[in-house]
C-alpha cells in the first residue's frame, strides 16, 4: 500500500512493499510539471519505516534526496 504526504515544496511517498525488492521504501517526489514528478528513493527497509514514522523536516529530506548528510551544517552540541 502506498502512503503519501504533501509538504510545501515536495511530496513524500512510502511503499510498505516495493514491487522491485519487496521491502519498505521511502521516496521524495519533486514536481517537474503539473502532472509529472521526479521520484528519488532515499531509504529502504527498516530505515524507510523509521523515517516515515518519525519524519525529518522538509529541508533534511531534500538534502537526503540530493545525497547530502542532513546533519551537515548544524552546530555541534555543547
Secondary structure, 3 states (H helix, E strand, C coil): CEEEEECCCEEEEEECCCCCCCCCEEEEEEECCCCCEEEEEEEECHHHHHHHHCCCCHHHHHHHHCCCCCCCCCCCCC
